[in-house]
Amino acid sequence: MLYDQIVLRYGDLMVKGRNRNRFEKKMLEQVKQALISYEHITYFKSFGRLFVKLNGHPYEPIADRLKDIFGIVSLSPVISTELDLEKIRLTALALMQSLPEQPSTFKVNAKRAWKKFPHNSQEMNHLVGSHVLRAMPNLKVNVNKPDIELRVDIQEEATYVFYDVITGAGGFPYSSNGKAMLLLSGGIDSPVAGWLALRKGLEVEAVHFHSYPFTSEQAKDKVIELAKRLSYFSGEPIKLHLVPFTEMQTTLVQAKSDNLIITLMRRAMLRITEQLAERSKANGIVTGESLGQVASQTLPSMNVIGRAATLPLLKPLIMMDKHEIIRLAERIGTFETSILPYEDCCTLFLPKSPSTNPNMRIVEKIESLIPNYKQLLTDAVEGTEVLVLSPYEQTAVQSAGEDSWF
């Protein structure tokens, strides 16, 4: 193909005023970081768009990487040419003739953003289209459902000719909306919740609870792999907090309140995560809960569990069903890792009949009777191991399980 640039569209990023410059600056930083391995690429901005000059690089791998960057609404590989009618017509024809499969129908969609150009949009549609038709007599015009929509964008600095519009990830640039802790269990749901949090412009640090020796190294490796996958979308390394939960978990089991064990464990997890959030200066906690999916995700259960936290609990999946979540997991590349068979601490000691309507007073009474409860929370925080993960590091991973917790 003849493409020499890729144009990225991020619209108004749903922000106005002074925030816009901050978001655009963050967007440019993310794009440069994603393409850091490509030498000699250059960039320039115009309102609502960012141009990536390829300078000889093939567009396919670059476009494939850019479409996963949050904040980009769409992108198109383009051929740039001068503000000259004959050169525009020649460029349009060259693009049509270079298509891997020749279309049967087409239409021209010209946009004259630079009003000093001597021909308006309607005139350009005819002038470009008639030139293509004369050179390609097998083509026909179809203005309603053409095989190819040939676009001609006339800007002040140049004219851009293209046909392909690739859907981007949308959302906001990474870390443009603050930081939150993600409870990452290693199942299907929580990585998807993490991806949605990243898409909303949150910087994310993942928190995983393990109960060695009840859980295996493969379960840990699985979570590391999922965190690495999320770091691919963030464009920056992600911190993974590995929290030792064995002492807390076995102590809660000894409380002999089997039907409330899930409630008690999840409240403890939130309290530990809040302490980690304070250290990391995070202002929220992201969970993978989906309303009614399991016993602990009924509204009464979520009410009792959630009151253990003072930070906002962000639940991107709350109104989604399992099929929707699975489709997203497949789309972002976490599903195959999540369904591998290694279990984490969230699947240990599960009761036959967990409470779906726990009583707050009873739960708080049980917690008050647990010996050294606050010290157990502190010990878990102090024993936490922190890994900094990027998407290109090699790890051993072969584990998963159903995401029935966060």
GULUMRO-759448 format. One record per residue (C-alpha): residue in three letters; residue number from 1; x, y, z. Coordinates in Angstrom, 3 decimals. Each point is the difference from the previous one (the first is absolute). Layout:
% residues N
{residuo->ala num->NUM u->X v->Y w->Z}
...
% end
This chain:
% residues 406
{residuo->met num->1 u->0.000 v->0.000 w->0.000}
{residuo->leu num->2 u->0.989 v->3.636 w->-0.499}
{residuo->tyr num->3 u->-0.877 v->1.290 w->3.448}
{residuo->asp num->4 u->2.405 v->2.484 w->1.520}
{residuo->gln num->5 u->-1.936 v->1.004 w->3.132}
{residuo->ile num->6 u->-2.596 v->-1.223 w->2.479}
{residuo->val num->7 u->-2.537 v->2.454 w->1.303}
{residuo->leu num->8 u->-1.350 v->-0.618 w->3.516}
{residuo->arg num->9 u->-3.336 v->1.469 w->1.019}
{residuo->tyr num->10 u->-0.854 v->0.532 w->3.598}
{residuo->gly num->11 u->-2.860 v->2.437 w->-0.405}
{residuo->asp num->12 u->-0.518 v->2.228 w->3.014}
{residuo->leu num->13 u->0.942 v->-2.794 w->2.464}
{residuo->met num->14 u->-3.246 v->0.978 w->1.731}
{residuo->val num->15 u->1.842 v->2.863 w->1.680}
{residuo->lys num->16 u->0.090 v->3.721 w->-0.584}
{residuo->gly num->17 u->1.948 v->3.057 w->1.025}
{residuo->arg num->18 u->3.244 v->-0.278 w->1.892}
{residuo->asn num->19 u->-0.270 v->-3.788 w->0.371}
{residuo->arg num->20 u->0.273 v->-0.447 w->-3.746}
{residuo->asn num->21 u->3.666 v->0.987 w->-0.245}
{residuo->arg num->22 u->0.879 v->-2.385 w->2.819}
{residuo->phe num->23 u->-1.796 v->-2.877 w->-1.685}
{residuo->glu num->24 u->1.549 v->0.721 w->-3.400}
{residuo->lys num->25 u->3.467 v->0.138 w->1.539}
{residuo->lys num->26 u->-0.612 v->-3.341 w->1.712}
{residuo->met num->27 u->-1.292 v->-1.449 w->-3.262}
{residuo->leu num->28 u->3.184 v->0.990 w->-1.832}
{residuo->glu num->29 u->2.159 v->-1.480 w->2.778}
{residuo->gln num->30 u->-1.864 v->-3.316 w->-0.241}
{residuo->val num->31 u->0.378 v->-0.195 w->-3.771}
{residuo->lys num->32 u->3.710 v->0.789 w->0.133}
{residuo->gln num->33 u->0.536 v->-2.630 w->2.690}
{residuo->ala num->34 u->-1.889 v->-2.634 w->-1.999}
{residuo->leu num->35 u->2.123 v->0.685 w->-3.096}
{residuo->ile num->36 u->3.314 v->0.511 w->1.767}
{residuo->ser num->37 u->1.620 v->-2.882 w->-1.892}
{residuo->tyr num->38 u->-0.669 v->1.653 w->-3.375}
{residuo->glu num->39 u->2.756 v->2.443 w->-0.943}
{residuo->his num->40 u->-0.544 v->3.252 w->-1.901}
{residuo->ile num->41 u->-3.767 v->0.149 w->0.526}
{residuo->thr num->42 u->-1.189 v->3.578 w->0.474}
{residuo->tyr num->43 u->-3.228 v->1.528 w->1.269}
{residuo->phe num->44 u->-2.091 v->3.127 w->-0.312}
{residuo->lys num->45 u->-3.385 v->1.012 w->1.412}
{residuo->ser num->46 u->-3.040 v->1.763 w->-1.342}
{residuo->phe num->47 u->-3.323 v->0.514 w->1.737}
{residuo->gly num->48 u->-1.349 v->-3.372 w->1.133}
{residuo->arg num->49 u->2.596 v->-1.932 w->-2.001}
{residuo->leu num->50 u->3.554 v->-1.221 w->0.195}
{residuo->phe num->51 u->2.048 v->-0.823 w->-3.110}
{residuo->val num->52 u->2.665 v->-2.700 w->0.075}
{residuo->lys num->53 u->2.484 v->0.346 w->-2.843}
{residuo->leu num->54 u->1.255 v->-3.482 w->-0.873}
{residuo->asn num->55 u->3.196 v->1.082 w->-1.790}
{residuo->gly num->56 u->0.386 v->-3.315 w->-1.785}
{residuo->his num->57 u->-1.396 v->-2.381 w->2.623}
{residuo->pro num->58 u->-2.802 v->-2.389 w->-1.056}
{residuo->tyr num->59 u->-3.329 v->1.189 w->1.325}
{residuo->glu num->60 u->-1.557 v->-3.387 w->0.965}
{residuo->pro num->61 u->1.895 v->-0.806 w->3.245}
{residuo->ile num->62 u->-0.101 v->3.630 w->1.085}
{residuo->ala num->63 u->-3.742 v->0.274 w->-0.578}
{residuo->asp num->64 u->-0.525 v->-3.308 w->1.808}
{residuo->arg num->65 u->1.772 v->1.376 w->3.064}
{residuo->leu num->66 u->-1.701 v->3.387 w->-0.074}
{residuo->lys num->67 u->-3.532 v->-1.396 w->-0.080}
{residuo->asp num->68 u->0.448 v->-1.337 w->3.543}
{residuo->ile num->69 u->1.037 v->3.333 w->1.523}
{residuo->phe num->70 u->-2.682 v->1.522 w->2.172}
{residuo->gly num->71 u->-1.243 v->3.409 w->-1.067}
{residuo->ile num->72 u->0.168 v->-0.724 w->-3.742}
{residuo->val num->73 u->-3.501 v->-0.111 w->-1.500}
{residuo->ser num->74 u->1.083 v->-1.031 w->-3.498}
{residuo->leu num->75 u->3.019 v->0.022 w->-2.286}
{residuo->ser num->76 u->0.671 v->-0.064 w->-3.711}
{residuo->pro num->77 u->3.116 v->-0.607 w->-2.096}
{residuo->val num->78 u->0.126 v->2.884 w->-2.477}
{residuo->ile num->79 u->1.925 v->1.214 w->-3.019}
{residuo->ser num->80 u->0.878 v->3.671 w->0.244}
{residuo->thr num->81 u->0.290 v->2.225 w->-3.037}
{residuo->glu num->82 u->0.174 v->3.661 w->-0.897}
{residuo->leu num->83 u->-2.915 v->2.422 w->-0.212}
{residuo->asp num->84 u->-0.208 v->-0.417 w->-3.744}
{residuo->leu num->85 u->-2.979 v->-1.450 w->-1.857}
{residuo->glu num->86 u->1.964 v->-2.106 w->-2.473}
{residuo->lys num->87 u->2.255 v->-1.447 w->2.676}
{residuo->ile num->88 u->-3.015 v->-0.822 w->2.137}
{residuo->arg num->89 u->-1.648 v->-1.805 w->-2.922}
{residuo->leu num->90 u->3.175 v->-1.945 w->-0.785}
{residuo->thr num->91 u->0.392 v->-0.999 w->3.662}
{residuo->ala num->92 u->-3.629 v->-1.153 w->0.232}
{residuo->leu num->93 u->0.386 v->-2.117 w->-3.123}
{residuo->ala num->94 u->3.280 v->-1.500 w->1.230}
{residuo->leu num->95 u->-1.675 v->-1.006 w->3.254}
{residuo->met num->96 u->-2.945 v->-1.622 w->-1.777}
{residuo->gln num->97 u->2.292 v->-1.912 w->-2.348}
{residuo->ser num->98 u->2.158 v->-1.240 w->2.877}
{residuo->leu num->99 u->-2.836 v->-1.675 w->1.902}
{residuo->pro num->100 u->0.654 v->-3.738 w->0.534}
{residuo->glu num->101 u->-3.503 v->-0.810 w->-1.307}
{residuo->gln num->102 u->-1.573 v->2.196 w->-2.631}
{residuo->pro num->103 u->-3.464 v->1.207 w->1.058}
{residuo->ser num->104 u->-3.080 v->0.021 w->-2.208}
{residuo->thr num->105 u->-1.433 v->3.231 w->1.369}
{residuo->phe num->106 u->1.330 v->3.106 w->1.688}
{residuo->lys num->107 u->-0.808 v->3.556 w->0.888}
{residuo->val num->108 u->2.094 v->3.061 w->0.799}
{residuo->asn num->109 u->-0.515 v->1.833 w->3.269}
{residuo->ala num->110 u->1.954 v->3.251 w->-0.096}
{residuo->lys num->111 u->0.295 v->2.396 w->2.924}
{residuo->arg num->112 u->1.350 v->3.507 w->-0.539}
{residuo->ala num->113 u->1.095 v->1.079 w->3.478}
{residuo->trp num->114 u->2.280 v->2.679 w->-1.497}
{residuo->lys num->115 u->-2.518 v->2.370 w->-1.597}
{residuo->lys num->116 u->2.555 v->1.790 w->-2.204}
{residuo->phe num->117 u->0.307 v->-3.069 w->-2.210}
{residuo->pro num->118 u->-1.657 v->1.016 w->-3.305}
{residuo->his num->119 u->-2.441 v->-2.953 w->-0.265}
{residuo->asn num->120 u->-2.636 v->-0.809 w->2.607}
{residuo->ser num->121 u->-0.795 v->-3.483 w->1.285}
{residuo->gln num->122 u->-2.703 v->-0.805 w->-2.527}
{residuo->glu num->123 u->2.167 v->1.116 w->-2.903}
{residuo->met num->124 u->2.882 v->-2.125 w->1.303}
{residuo->asn num->125 u->-2.247 v->-3.060 w->0.191}
{residuo->his num->126 u->-0.697 v->0.357 w->-3.726}
{residuo->leu num->127 u->3.503 v->1.043 w->-1.059}
{residuo->val num->128 u->1.730 v->-2.865 w->1.815}
{residuo->gly num->129 u->-2.684 v->-2.606 w->-0.714}
{residuo->ser num->130 u->-0.116 v->0.677 w->-3.765}
{residuo->his num->131 u->3.783 v->-0.286 w->-0.223}
{residuo->val num->132 u->-0.050 v->-3.408 w->1.719}
{residuo->leu num->133 u->-2.889 v->-1.224 w->-2.171}
{residuo->arg num->134 u->1.774 v->0.883 w->-3.241}
{residuo->ala num->135 u->3.063 v->-1.987 w->1.030}
{residuo->met num->136 u->-1.955 v->-2.910 w->1.507}
{residuo->pro num->137 u->-3.021 v->-0.560 w->-2.285}
{residuo->asn num->138 u->-1.138 v->-3.144 w->1.833}
{residuo->leu num->139 u->-0.783 v->2.076 w->3.082}
{residuo->lys num->140 u->-3.469 v->1.368 w->0.675}
{residuo->val num->141 u->-1.186 v->2.682 w->2.384}
{residuo->asn num->142 u->-2.238 v->-0.980 w->2.912}
{residuo->val num->143 u->-0.673 v->2.856 w->2.397}
{residuo->asn num->144 u->-2.010 v->-2.087 w->2.497}
{residuo->lys num->145 u->2.002 v->-3.207 w->0.584}
{residuo->pro num->146 u->3.287 v->0.161 w->-1.891}
{residuo->asp num->147 u->2.673 v->-2.672 w->0.316}
{residuo->ile num->148 u->2.545 v->2.784 w->0.534}
{residuo->glu num->149 u->-0.551 v->3.512 w->1.305}
{residuo->leu num->150 u->2.919 v->2.031 w->-1.321}
{residuo->arg num->151 u->0.595 v->2.901 w->2.385}
{residuo->val num->152 u->1.753 v->3.242 w->-0.872}
{residuo->asp num->153 u->0.772 v->2.249 w->2.970}
{residuo->ile num->154 u->1.220 v->3.454 w->-1.023}
{residuo->gln num->155 u->1.832 v->1.709 w->2.854}
{residuo->glu num->156 u->2.071 v->3.175 w->-0.007}
{residuo->glu num->157 u->3.339 v->-1.817 w->0.131}
{residuo->ala num->158 u->-0.763 v->-2.848 w->-2.436}
{residuo->thr num->159 u->-2.669 v->-2.235 w->-1.507}
{residuo->tyr num->160 u->-0.466 v->-3.503 w->1.408}
{residuo->val num->161 u->-1.425 v->-2.818 w->-2.112}
{residuo->phe num->162 u->-1.171 v->-3.241 w->1.607}
{residuo->tyr num->163 u->-2.843 v->-2.485 w->0.228}
{residuo->asp num->164 u->0.504 v->-2.086 w->3.129}
{residuo->val num->165 u->-1.318 v->1.104 w->3.415}
{residuo->ile num->166 u->1.144 v->-2.347 w->2.776}
{residuo->thr num->167 u->-1.877 v->0.092 w->3.284}
{residuo->gly num->168 u->2.213 v->0.856 w->2.947}
{residuo->ala num->169 u->-0.286 v->-0.912 w->3.663}
{residuo->gly num->170 u->-1.631 v->3.320 w->0.909}
{residuo->gly num->171 u->-0.168 v->1.169 w->3.589}
{residuo->phe num->172 u->2.594 v->2.232 w->1.650}
{residuo->pro num->173 u->3.811 v->-0.023 w->-0.025}
{residuo->tyr num->174 u->1.638 v->-2.105 w->2.697}
{residuo->ser num->175 u->0.267 v->1.621 w->3.467}
{residuo->ser num->176 u->-1.873 v->3.122 w->-1.103}
{residuo->asn num->177 u->-2.759 v->-0.614 w->2.585}
{residuo->gly num->178 u->1.972 v->-1.032 w->3.090}
{residuo->lys num->179 u->1.111 v->-3.281 w->1.570}
{residuo->ala num->180 u->-1.884 v->-3.018 w->1.388}
{residuo->met num->181 u->0.836 v->-3.436 w->1.378}
{residuo->leu num->182 u->-1.302 v->-2.977 w->-2.008}
{residuo->leu num->183 u->-0.908 v->-3.188 w->1.871}
{residuo->leu num->184 u->1.374 v->-2.598 w->-2.424}
{residuo->ser num->185 u->-1.095 v->-3.546 w->0.829}
{residuo->gly num->186 u->1.265 v->-1.703 w->-3.147}
{residuo->gly num->187 u->-3.410 v->-1.048 w->-1.319}
{residuo->ile num->188 u->-2.013 v->1.333 w->-2.912}
{residuo->asp num->189 u->-1.633 v->3.064 w->1.500}
{residuo->ser num->190 u->2.666 v->2.045 w->1.760}
{residuo->pro num->191 u->2.370 v->0.444 w->-3.001}
{residuo->val num->192 u->-2.964 v->1.285 w->-2.016}
{residuo->ala num->193 u->-0.854 v->2.410 w->2.811}
{residuo->gly num->194 u->3.632 v->1.114 w->-0.062}
{residuo->trp num->195 u->-0.120 v->0.605 w->-3.754}
{residuo->leu num->196 u->-3.151 v->2.088 w->0.358}
{residuo->ala num->197 u->1.614 v->1.991 w->2.816}
{residuo->leu num->198 u->3.037 v->0.672 w->-2.189}
{residuo->arg num->199 u->-2.329 v->1.067 w->-2.808}
{residuo->lys num->200 u->-1.517 v->2.602 w->2.302}
{residuo->gly num->201 u->3.400 v->1.569 w->0.488}
{residuo->leu num->202 u->0.874 v->-1.555 w->3.347}
{residuo->glu num->203 u->3.512 v->-0.934 w->0.967}
{residuo->val num->204 u->-0.330 v->-3.464 w->1.514}
{residuo->glu num->205 u->2.037 v->-1.948 w->2.539}
{residuo->ala num->206 u->-1.111 v->-3.628 w->0.317}
{residuo->val num->207 u->-0.473 v->-1.795 w->3.327}
{residuo->his num->208 u->-0.038 v->-3.803 w->0.199}
{residuo->phe num->209 u->-0.562 v->-2.101 w->3.130}
{residuo->his num->210 u->1.767 v->-3.366 w->0.225}
{residuo->ser num->211 u->-0.049 v->-2.710 w->2.669}
{residuo->tyr num->212 u->3.248 v->-1.919 w->-0.291}
{residuo->pro num->213 u->0.339 v->-3.011 w->0.349}
{residuo->phe num->214 u->-3.690 v->-0.533 w->-0.792}
{residuo->thr num->215 u->0.448 v->1.765 w->-3.334}
{residuo->ser num->216 u->2.647 v->-0.869 w->-2.574}
{residuo->glu num->217 u->2.746 v->1.924 w->-1.759}
{residuo->gln num->218 u->-1.917 v->-0.527 w->-3.240}
{residuo->ala num->219 u->-2.914 v->2.002 w->1.438}
{residuo->lys num->220 u->2.408 v->2.833 w->0.754}
{residuo->asp num->221 u->1.515 v->-0.197 w->-3.489}
{residuo->lys num->222 u->-3.468 v->0.213 w->-1.505}
{residuo->val num->223 u->-0.765 v->3.242 w->1.792}
{residuo->ile num->224 u->3.373 v->1.398 w->-1.037}
{residuo->glu num->225 u->-0.833 v->-0.784 w->-3.612}
{residuo->leu num->226 u->-3.393 v->1.721 w->0.296}
{residuo->ala num->227 u->1.597 v->3.090 w->1.539}
{residuo->lys num->228 u->2.537 v->0.040 w->-2.829}
{residuo->arg num->229 u->-2.819 v->-0.104 w->-2.531}
{residuo->leu num->230 u->-1.619 v->3.000 w->1.658}
{residuo->ser num->231 u->3.330 v->1.831 w->-0.138}
{residuo->tyr num->232 u->-0.071 v->-0.458 w->-3.776}
{residuo->phe num->233 u->-3.139 v->2.140 w->-0.121}
{residuo->ser num->234 u->1.260 v->2.527 w->2.529}
{residuo->gly num->235 u->3.177 v->0.487 w->-2.017}
{residuo->glu num->236 u->1.978 v->0.179 w->3.231}
{residuo->pro num->237 u->1.149 v->-2.537 w->2.631}
{residuo->ile num->238 u->-2.611 v->-1.010 w->2.578}
{residuo->lys num->239 u->0.646 v->-0.729 w->3.661}
{residuo->leu num->240 u->-1.322 v->-3.301 w->1.341}
{residuo->his num->241 u->-0.378 v->-0.298 w->3.784}
{residuo->leu num->242 u->0.138 v->-3.661 w->1.095}
{residuo->val num->243 u->-1.627 v->-0.169 w->3.422}
{residuo->pro num->244 u->0.600 v->-3.012 w->2.320}
{residuo->phe num->245 u->-3.484 v->-0.962 w->1.183}
{residuo->thr num->246 u->0.589 v->-3.398 w->1.613}
{residuo->glu num->247 u->-0.060 v->1.094 w->3.645}
{residuo->met num->248 u->-3.043 v->2.198 w->-0.427}
{residuo->gln num->249 u->-1.867 v->-2.605 w->-2.000}
{residuo->thr num->250 u->0.646 v->-2.892 w->2.393}
{residuo->thr num->251 u->-0.876 v->2.213 w->2.995}
{residuo->leu num->252 u->-3.320 v->0.942 w->-1.585}
{residuo->val num->253 u->-0.751 v->-3.670 w->-0.674}
{residuo->gln num->254 u->0.570 v->-0.728 w->3.690}
{residuo->ala num->255 u->-2.783 v->2.449 w->0.865}
{residuo->lys num->256 u->-2.412 v->-2.832 w->-0.876}
{residuo->ser num->257 u->-2.376 v->2.195 w->-1.985}
{residuo->asp num->258 u->0.126 v->-1.915 w->-3.244}
{residuo->asn num->259 u->-2.932 v->1.708 w->-1.687}
{residuo->leu num->260 u->1.683 v->3.400 w->0.570}
{residuo->ile num->261 u->3.578 v->-0.956 w->-0.898}
{residuo->ile num->262 u->-0.143 v->1.657 w->-3.447}
{residuo->thr num->263 u->-1.407 v->3.192 w->1.499}
{residuo->leu num->264 u->2.678 v->0.061 w->2.701}
{residuo->met num->265 u->2.847 v->-0.656 w->-2.430}
{residuo->arg num->266 u->-1.114 v->2.610 w->-2.478}
{residuo->arg num->267 u->-0.356 v->2.620 w->2.718}
{residuo->ala num->268 u->3.524 v->-0.794 w->1.154}
{residuo->met num->269 u->1.263 v->0.293 w->-3.579}
{residuo->leu num->270 u->-1.537 v->3.443 w->-0.332}
{residuo->arg num->271 u->1.579 v->1.173 w->3.237}
{residuo->ile num->272 u->3.431 v->-1.251 w->-1.061}
{residuo->thr num->273 u->-0.404 v->1.566 w->-3.434}
{residuo->glu num->274 u->-0.902 v->3.345 w->1.573}
{residuo->gln num->275 u->3.262 v->-0.016 w->1.929}
{residuo->leu num->276 u->1.895 v->-0.771 w->-3.206}
{residuo->ala num->277 u->-1.941 v->2.745 w->-1.765}
{residuo->glu num->278 u->1.056 v->2.509 w->2.635}
{residuo->arg num->279 u->3.642 v->-0.911 w->-0.583}
{residuo->ser num->280 u->-0.425 v->0.295 w->-3.772}
{residuo->lys num->281 u->-2.070 v->3.185 w->0.203}
{residuo->ala num->282 u->-2.914 v->-1.654 w->-1.796}
{residuo->asn num->283 u->-3.516 v->1.368 w->0.358}
{residuo->gly num->284 u->-2.180 v->-2.980 w->-0.884}
{residuo->ile num->285 u->-0.313 v->-3.788 w->-0.166}
{residuo->val num->286 u->-1.055 v->-1.818 w->-3.180}
{residuo->thr num->287 u->-1.737 v->-3.368 w->0.293}
{residuo->gly num->288 u->-1.343 v->-2.515 w->-2.516}
{residuo->glu num->289 u->-3.375 v->-0.490 w->1.645}
{residuo->ser num->290 u->-3.066 v->-0.641 w->-2.148}
{residuo->leu num->291 u->-3.380 v->0.297 w->1.704}
{residuo->gly num->292 u->-1.525 v->-3.376 w->0.865}
{residuo->gln num->293 u->2.747 v->-2.054 w->-1.639}
{residuo->val num->294 u->0.944 v->-1.867 w->3.209}
{residuo->ala num->295 u->-1.297 v->-0.062 w->3.571}
{residuo->ser num->296 u->2.342 v->2.719 w->1.223}
{residuo->gln num->297 u->-1.075 v->2.317 w->-2.800}
{residuo->thr num->298 u->-3.615 v->0.429 w->0.993}
{residuo->leu num->299 u->-0.893 v->3.541 w->0.934}
{residuo->pro num->300 u->-0.266 v->-0.761 w->3.754}
{residuo->ser num->301 u->3.394 v->-1.745 w->-0.072}
{residuo->met num->302 u->1.659 v->2.833 w->-1.890}
{residuo->asn num->303 u->-1.475 v->2.465 w->2.459}
{residuo->val num->304 u->1.490 v->-1.759 w->3.033}
{residuo->ile num->305 u->3.340 v->-0.681 w->-1.703}
{residuo->gly num->306 u->0.335 v->3.471 w->-1.443}
{residuo->arg num->307 u->-0.452 v->1.719 w->3.351}
{residuo->ala num->308 u->3.407 v->-1.284 w->1.039}
{residuo->ala num->309 u->1.532 v->2.549 w->-2.384}
{residuo->thr num->310 u->0.006 v->3.773 w->0.157}
{residuo->leu num->311 u->1.442 v->0.531 w->-3.486}
{residuo->pro num->312 u->-2.362 v->-0.008 w->-3.002}
{residuo->leu num->313 u->-0.623 v->-3.520 w->-1.339}
{residuo->leu num->314 u->-0.003 v->0.054 w->-3.814}
{residuo->lys num->315 u->-1.842 v->-2.934 w->-1.593}
{residuo->pro num->316 u->0.157 v->0.202 w->-3.817}
{residuo->leu num->317 u->-1.700 v->-3.388 w->-0.513}
{residuo->ile num->318 u->-2.827 v->0.482 w->2.446}
{residuo->met num->319 u->-2.849 v->-0.087 w->-2.567}
{residuo->met num->320 u->1.654 v->-2.356 w->-2.510}
{residuo->asp num->321 u->-0.849 v->-3.679 w->-0.382}
{residuo->lys num->322 u->2.593 v->-2.770 w->-0.300}
{residuo->his num->323 u->-0.249 v->-0.302 w->-3.771}
{residuo->glu num->324 u->0.766 v->3.697 w->-0.441}
{residuo->ile num->325 u->2.977 v->-0.275 w->2.342}
{residuo->ile num->326 u->1.352 v->-3.058 w->-1.808}
{residuo->arg num->327 u->-0.262 v->1.764 w->-3.361}
{residuo->leu num->328 u->2.029 v->2.897 w->1.360}
{residuo->ala num->329 u->2.549 v->-2.379 w->1.532}
{residuo->glu num->330 u->0.454 v->-1.660 w->-3.390}
{residuo->arg num->331 u->0.311 v->3.351 w->-1.710}
{residuo->ile num->332 u->2.749 v->1.289 w->2.309}
{residuo->gly num->333 u->1.915 v->-3.292 w->0.072}
{residuo->thr num->334 u->-0.439 v->-1.045 w->3.654}
{residuo->phe num->335 u->-2.567 v->-2.781 w->-0.351}
{residuo->glu num->336 u->2.346 v->-2.883 w->-0.847}
{residuo->thr num->337 u->2.220 v->0.797 w->2.981}
{residuo->ser num->338 u->-2.949 v->0.478 w->2.359}
{residuo->ile num->339 u->-1.527 v->-3.419 w->-0.697}
{residuo->leu num->340 u->3.178 v->-1.971 w->0.672}
{residuo->pro num->341 u->-0.638 v->-2.425 w->2.888}
{residuo->tyr num->342 u->2.149 v->1.295 w->2.862}
{residuo->glu num->343 u->-1.965 v->1.257 w->3.000}
{residuo->asp num->344 u->0.746 v->2.999 w->2.191}
{residuo->cys num->345 u->-0.950 v->0.722 w->3.594}
{residuo->cys num->346 u->-3.427 v->1.243 w->-1.003}
{residuo->thr num->347 u->-1.149 v->-3.546 w->-0.708}
{residuo->leu num->348 u->1.242 v->-1.477 w->3.299}
{residuo->phe num->349 u->-2.303 v->-0.895 w->2.902}
{residuo->leu num->350 u->-3.158 v->0.860 w->-1.895}
{residuo->pro num->351 u->-3.143 v->-0.980 w->1.971}
{residuo->lys num->352 u->-2.805 v->-2.086 w->-1.450}
{residuo->ser num->353 u->-2.564 v->2.699 w->0.788}
{residuo->pro num->354 u->1.570 v->3.466 w->0.117}
{residuo->ser num->355 u->-2.217 v->2.746 w->1.355}
{residuo->thr num->356 u->-1.674 v->2.183 w->-2.607}
{residuo->asn num->357 u->-1.434 v->2.358 w->2.599}
{residuo->pro num->358 u->2.583 v->0.437 w->2.767}
{residuo->asn num->359 u->-0.893 v->1.935 w->3.130}
{residuo->met num->360 u->2.325 v->2.942 w->0.627}
{residuo->arg num->361 u->-0.198 v->-0.200 w->3.808}
{residuo->ile num->362 u->0.852 v->-3.698 w->0.008}
{residuo->val num->363 u->2.919 v->0.505 w->-2.387}
{residuo->glu num->364 u->1.410 v->2.842 w->2.083}
{residuo->lys num->365 u->-0.452 v->-2.061 w->3.190}
{residuo->ile num->366 u->1.971 v->-2.902 w->-1.488}
{residuo->glu num->367 u->2.793 v->2.361 w->-1.098}
{residuo->ser num->368 u->0.173 v->1.518 w->3.481}
{residuo->leu num->369 u->0.542 v->-3.464 w->1.524}
{residuo->ile num->370 u->2.833 v->-1.021 w->-2.337}
{residuo->pro num->371 u->3.308 v->0.115 w->1.916}
{residuo->asn num->372 u->2.493 v->2.584 w->-1.309}
{residuo->tyr num->373 u->-2.236 v->0.880 w->-2.951}
{residuo->lys num->374 u->1.599 v->3.397 w->-0.651}
{residuo->gln num->375 u->3.475 v->-1.450 w->0.395}
{residuo->leu num->376 u->-0.774 v->-2.667 w->-2.604}
{residuo->leu num->377 u->-1.001 v->2.753 w->-2.414}
{residuo->thr num->378 u->3.217 v->1.884 w->0.715}
{residuo->asp num->379 u->2.133 v->-3.126 w->-0.364}
{residuo->ala num->380 u->-1.524 v->-0.695 w->-3.412}
{residuo->val num->381 u->0.791 v->3.541 w->-1.141}
{residuo->glu num->382 u->3.554 v->-0.162 w->1.327}
{residuo->gly num->383 u->0.600 v->-3.376 w->-1.645}
{residuo->thr num->384 u->-1.192 v->1.136 w->-3.429}
{residuo->glu num->385 u->2.409 v->-0.522 w->-2.890}
{residuo->val num->386 u->-0.092 v->2.582 w->-2.796}
{residuo->leu num->387 u->0.875 v->-0.879 w->-3.598}
{residuo->val num->388 u->0.342 v->2.523 w->-2.809}
{residuo->leu num->389 u->-1.163 v->-1.632 w->-3.230}
{residuo->ser num->390 u->0.223 v->0.980 w->-3.650}
{residuo->pro num->391 u->-1.615 v->-1.882 w->-2.892}
{residuo->tyr num->392 u->3.250 v->-1.140 w->-1.597}
{residuo->glu num->393 u->1.587 v->-1.872 w->2.912}
{residuo->gln num->394 u->-0.101 v->-3.792 w->-0.120}
{residuo->thr num->395 u->-1.847 v->-1.925 w->2.730}
{residuo->ala num->396 u->-1.118 v->-3.556 w->0.570}
{residuo->val num->397 u->-3.775 v->-0.101 w->-0.064}
{residuo->gln num->398 u->-2.435 v->-2.877 w->-0.055}
{residuo->ser num->399 u->-2.884 v->0.606 w->2.402}
{residuo->ala num->400 u->-3.480 v->1.309 w->0.544}
{residuo->gly num->401 u->-3.435 v->-0.567 w->1.430}
{residuo->glu num->402 u->-3.463 v->1.455 w->0.084}
{residuo->asp num->403 u->0.021 v->3.600 w->1.227}
{residuo->ser num->404 u->-2.525 v->-0.323 w->2.808}
{residuo->trp num->405 u->1.557 v->2.637 w->2.199}
{residuo->phe num->406 u->1.149 v->3.458 w->-1.018}
% end
